Amino acid sequence: MSVMQSNVARDRILSFLDEGSFVELFETVTCRNTDLSLKDYKELSDGVVTGYGLMNGRLVFIYSQNPEVLHGSLGEMHCRKIVELYAQALKMGAPMIALLDSSGLRLQEGVDALTGLGEVLSAVNEASGIIPMYSVIYGNCGGGLSVIPALSDFTYMVEGKGRLFVNSPNTIDANYQEKVDTADGQFKALYSGIVDECLSENEISEKVRTLLSLLPANNTEGIYTETCLDDLNRLVEGMNASNYEATVLLTNISDGYEFVETKSAYAPEMITGFIQLNGMTIGALANRENSERLTVDGLLKGTDFVRFCDAYDIPILVVADTCGFETSMVAEKAIGRSMAAFVSALCEADVPKVTLLPHKAMGSAYLLMNSKAMGADFVYAWPDAEMGILPAKQAVEILYANDNNVSLNDKMADYEQSHNSVEAFAKRAQIDRVIAPESTRKYLVSAFDLLYTKYACVQEKKHNLR
C-alpha cells in the first residue's frame, strides 16, 4: 500500500501476505545508542520490519528481523518496535506472525538491549492465549530469543537454514555440532515439542495460510465455523476395529477429507491436529494405532494441544485407543507429572468434548483419554472395541490364582461379558451410544452441533496446581 525499499526482511513479509496489503509501522525508527561502533549507525527500521496486512483476506500483524542489518541483533528500539506491534495486535484481536533471524542481543547496547528483550518476552507471554501466534525461523534464533518460538502456538523452521537453540551445540558437554546438531530443525521437530515442521519457505507460508483459515483470530470469536459443502450423512466405508488407523479415520470423517496434523514428528504416538465437521473447526487428539501406551512426551504434547483448543473455544474430539502407560526407568521419572498435567488440562477445558472408542480402551489410560467419568460430553464406541480394567485372561488369572477347581476359560468368558465389553460399559452409562463404524461421521456431526451452545459453569479459582 506504500512504496517501500526492498530488503530481505520486507521480501519475507511480502511472500506471506496478500499482494498490496502490507502496511509498515514504525518505518523511520532508528537506533538511539551511539556507543562503540554504533556512533555512525543510522539504518532506518533498526533491523526489524513491522506492520500488518492480510492473509487470505484476514488481518494479521507481522514482523521480520533483517539479518543484513547488524545481523538482525536486538537493540533497544528494535525491541520497542516489536513490543508496540504486539500491543496493536492485542487491540485488534489479530494473529501475530514472527519471522525470526537474529544473532542475538546487540552487545553495543548492553543493558538497553537486555531490557528490551525482557520487554519483548513479556509482551509475547501476555499475548499467549489471546491471539494465535506463529513463528518462522529463517536463520539463527538462540539464547533468550528462543523463548518466542517456545511461547508461540505454531513454529516452523526453514529447512537447511533455520537454527534454534538455547545453548549452541558446541557448548554442550561431550557434544559438538558434527556429532549431534542440537540446533537443527529436524532435531527440534523430533525431540523438543516446539517445532511443527521443517519445510521450504513457500511450504511454510501455505501451512500458515491453512491454519489461519481454520482457526479463530482471537479468544473472543467463539467456535469457528464456515459453510460446509460436504454431505453431513456421508458414510465412512471400509473401516472397523481390526483395521483402524487414526489419521485415516480423521481424514475420512472430516469435511472434504482434510486433516491438518500438527507437530507430527514429535511424540507421533499422540496425534494432534484439526478437522472440520459441518464447517466447525474441531481439535482432534488421537492415539496412533498399535502404539498402545501413553508416553511422557505424548501426554505433554496432548496437554499443550488441549490448552490451546480450550483457550480459543475450539471443540475437542478424542479418539482413544490405548491400554496402558510407557514402562521404562526414564519414563517413570516423569510420567506421573505428565499424567497430572494432561488430566488437569482436559478436566479444566470447558469446550465441547466428544470421545470415540474404535479399538482398545483399557484401564487408567482409557480413563485419561476423556472418558465419560472424566467429563466427556458424549462417548461413542464401535461394537467390537475392547474395554475393561485388564484383558479378561489377566484378570481371571489374578482372581482365581489359588483356585484349581475352576475352568479359567469359562471364567474368562463370564468376565468378558460382564466387565470387558462395550455393552457392559454402555449399561453403566459410560458410553452414550454404540455406533457402526461407517456411521461415525454423522454421529460426530450431530454431537458437536448439539454442543454448539454448551455452557459450563466452572468453579472459580485462580489456577490449577498441575
N, C-alpha and C positions, 0 to 999 in steps of 0.2 A: 504493500500500500504506500510505500515511500521508496525513493531511490537510495540504495544502500551500497556501500563499498563492499565488495566481495572479500570474504576471508573464510578460512576453513570452518570456524565456529558457525558463522551465518549459513554457509552452504549446508552444514549438517542439519540445522534447523529447517531450512527450506526443503530438504529432502523428506521431512516428516509432514509438513503442513500442506494444506490445500493451496494451490497456486494463487499468489497475490493476497493471501490472508494475513501474512505476518506483520505485526506492528511492534517495532522495537521500543523498549522503555529504557530510560537512563543511559541513552546512547553517548552522551557527552561527558559522562563521569570519568574522571582521571584520578590517578594515584595522588594522594596528598603528601606522602612521605618523600623527603629529599635527602635521606641518609644514604651514605655509602654510594653505591653505583646507581642509585635512582635519581640523582640530582638532575639529570637532563632527560629523565624519562617522562614523556607526555602522551603516551598512547591512549587514544580515546577508547572507552569501554573497559579499560583496565583488565583485559584478559578474559572477560566473560560477556557474552551477548545474552541479553534478557528481553523477554517480551511475551506476547500472546498471539494466538492465531486459531485457525480451525483445522480439525482433522475429521474428514467425512462430515463436515458441516457442524461439528461440535466444538465448543470453546475449550481450549487448553492453554495453560501457561507453560512456558518452556525456557530453559537456559542452557547455554552451551559454552564450555570452557575452551579457550583458544590456546593450543599448545605452542603456537607461533609467537605468543606474547609472554615473555618471561616463563616459558614452559608451562603456561596455564597455572602458575603458582597463585596461592590465595593470599591476598593482602587485605588491608582494612576496607577499601572501597569495593574491591572485588566481592568481598563477603557481604558488605552493606547492600549491594545490588540484589544479591540472592535472597537475603532476608526480606527486603522490601517486596520482592516478587512473590514469596510465599504469603506475605500479608495480603497482597492483592488477590491471589488465588483463593485464599480463605474467604475474603469478602464476596467474591463472585461465585464461590462454590464450584470451582472448576478444577479438573485434574491437573497434576504437575508432572512434567517430563524433565528429567535431569540428564544432560549429555555430558559425561564426565571424562576429563583428560587433563590430568594435572600432576606436576612433580611434587606437590605438597605445599607446605607453608612457605611463604616468602620470607627468607631469612633476613633480608634487609629491613623488614618492618617489625621484626621481633614481637614485642608484646602486643602491638596492634593487630598483627596477623593472627596470633594465637587467640586473642579475644574475639576476633571476627569469626574464626572457625567455631568457637563455642556458641556464638550467637546463631550461626547457621544451623548447627546441630539442634539447638533448642527450637528453632523455627520448624525444622523438619519433624521433630518429635511432636510439636503442637499440631501439625497438620495430619499426623497419623490417625486414621480412623475417622477423619472428617472429609478429606478428599483423597481419591486414589492417587498413588504416586508410582511413577515408572522411572527406573534408572537404566541408562545405557552407557556402558563403559567402552570407550573408544581406545584409550591408551592406559596410562598409569592411574591408579586410584588406590592410594596406600595410606597407612597410618590412620589418623583421625578421620580423614575424608572417607575411609571405607565404611564408616558408620552410616553414611547416606544410603548406599545400596542395601545395607542391612536393615534399615528402617523402611525402605521402600516396599511396596506391595509386590512389584514385579521388577526383576532385574535381568538384563541381557548383556552379554559381552560380545564384542565384535571378534569373530573367530580369527585367531592368529595375531591379533593386535592388542586386545584388552588385557589388562593386568590388574588383579585385585588382591590386596594383601594388607595385613596389619603389620607384620614383620616380613621383610623380603626373604626369599628362600635362602640366600647365602648367610643370613644372620641367625638362622635356626640351628641349634646344636646338632651336630652329626649330620648335617644336611648341606647340600649345595644345589644350585639350580639345575645342573645337568643330571643330578641324581633323582630328585623329585621336585618338579617345578610347582611349588605350592601356590604360586600366583596365577597359574594358567587357568583359562576358563573352564576347560574340561575337568580339571581337578576340583574347582569350586562348585561346578554343577553336580558332580558326583558326591562330594563329601560335606559341603558347607551348609546346604539348605538355603543359601542366599540367591544363587544364580539359577534362573529358569532354564536358559539355553545359551549356547554359543552359536551364533549364526552370522551370516553376511549382513552388511548394513541394510540392504533392501529387504531382506527377510525379517529383520528386527522391526523395521517400520511397519511392515504388514502385520506382524504379530500384535504390535501396539494398537494398530487400527482395529483389528478384530476384537481385542479386549475392550476398547473404548465403545464399540458398537453393542457389546453385551452388558456392560456394567453401568450403574448409575454414576452421575457426575459428582455426587456428594452423599453424605449420610442422611440427608433430609428428603431426598427424592422419593423414597419408598421403593416398593417392589418394582423392578424394571420390567416393562412389557412392551411388545411391539406386535404388529399384525402377524398372525400365523397363517401360512398358506398350505400347511400340511394337513393331512386327514387325521383328525383327533382320535378316531377309532381304528387307525391303521394297526394291523396285526404284526407282531414280531415273530416271524416264522423261523423254524429250524433250530430252536434253542431250548434246552432243558437242563436239569441239574447235572446230567452226566457230561455235557459238552459246554458248560457255561464258561464264557470268557468276559471279564469285566469290561474292558474297553469296547469290545464288540457289542455287548449289551447296551452300554451307554450311548454308543453311536446309533444303534438301531432304534432306540426309543426316542431320541431327540428329534425335534423339528428339523426337517431337511437332512437328517442323518449327519449332524455336525456335533462333534465333541471336541472341545478345546481343552487339552490337558495342560496342567501347569507343573513345573518342576519335575518333569518326567524322569530325569536321570537320578535324582536324589530319592533314596528310600523307595524304589519302584514297587515294593510290596504294598505300599499305600498309595492308591491312585487319587489324585485331586484334579478338578477341572470344572468346566461349565458346559451345561446343555441348556436347551430351551424346550419348554413344554407349553403348548398353546401360546407361544410368544413370550412366555415368562422365563426370565433367566433363573436357572437353578444351579446351586453349587453342589457338585457330585463328589462324594467321598466313598471310595470302594476298596475292598481288599482284593488284591490281584489273585486270580485263580492259582491254586497249587502252592501259594505262599504259606497258608495255614496259620502262621503265628504272627501276633502283633510284636513289632520290634520297637526299640527305643527311638530310632530315627523316624520310623513310620508314625509313631504316636506324636512326636514333636511336629512333624510335617502336618499331620491331621489337626493338631491343636491350632497351629498358625492359620490354617485354612478355615477352620470353623470360626475363629475370632474375626477373620476378615469378613466372612459372609454375614455374621451377626452384626458387625459394625455398619454394614451397608444394606441391611434388611434384605439380604438375598436368601431365599428359602433353601433348605438343605435336604438333599436325598442321600441316604446312607445305604450302600449295598454291602451287606455284611456277609462275609464268607471266611470264618476263622474258627479255630478250635483250640487256641492256647496262646502262650507267650514265648518269646525268644528265650532260649535256655543256654546261657553261657556265662562265664565268670565276668566278662566285660559288661554284658547286659545287666547282670544282677546288681551292679553298682549304681545303675541309673534308672532302671525300668520302673521302679516304684514311683519316683517323682514324675516321670513322663506319663505314667498311667493317671496320676492325680491331676496333672495339668490338662490332660485330654478329657477326663470326666468333668472337671470344672468348666472347661470351655463349652462342652455340649450341654451340660445342665443349665448353665447361665444363658445360653443362646435362647432368645425368645422369639426367633423367627419360626415359620412353619418347618416342621421336621418330620420326614417320612422315611421309613426303613423298608427295604426289600430283602427278603431272605431266600436266595435262589439255590443254595447248595449246602453249606455247613454252618451251623451256629451252635457252638459248644462252650459250656462253662462260663467263667467270668469274662473271657474275651468277647463272647457274644453279648453279654450284658453291656460292656463298654461301648459297643458299636450301636449306640442309640436304640437300645431295646425299649419295649413298652414300659418296663419298670423304671427306666432311666429318663423317661419323659417324651418318648416319641409320640407324635400326634396320631399317626397311623402306621401300622405294621402289616405288610403283606408278605405272604410266603408262597413259594411254589410247592406243589403237592409232594414232591419227592425229596424235599430238603431234609437233611439230617440235623436233629436238635437234641439237646439234653445237657446234663451236667458232665457226663462222661459217656463214651461209647458203651453200649449195653454189655459187651463182653467184659470190659474192665470193671464196670460197676458190679456185675454179678460175681466176678472172681473175688472182689473185696467183701461183698455182703455175705457170701457163703464160703469164705476161705476155710472155715473149720467144720463145715458140714459135708460129710462124704456121702450122705444118703439122698442127695438131690440131683436131679438132672440139670446140669448147667444150661444145656440147650433150651430146655423148657423154660427155665427161669429167664434166660436171655430174651426169649420171645415175649414173655409176660412183661418184662421190664421195658422192652422196646415199645410195646403197645401202650403201656400206662404212663411212661415218662419220656420216652425218646422219639416221639412222633410229632408231626405238625398238628395232628388232631388233639394231642394231649395239651399242647400249648394253647391252641385255639379254644379248647373247653375252659381253660383258666383265664381267658380274656387277655392273653399275651400276644395274640395275633388277631387283627381285625377281620381279615378275610384271607382265605386260601384261594389263589388265583391261578389260572392256566398260564404258563409262560408266554404264550402268544398274545395274551390279553394285557400284558404288563403295561404297555404304553397308555392304554385308555384308562386304566385304573389310577395310574400316577397322575395323568392329566386331571382327572376328576378330583383326586385328593388335594392337589395344590390349588385348583380353582376354588374348592370349598374353603381352604385355609387362607385364601387371599385376605380376608378381613379378620384373621386371627388377632385376638387381643390377649396379651399375657400380663397379668398383674404380678409384678416381681417384688418380692420383699426388699425394702430399702436397706442398703448397707453401702459402705464406702467402696469396698472391693473384696474379692475372694483372696485367700492367702496362698493359693497354689494355682 
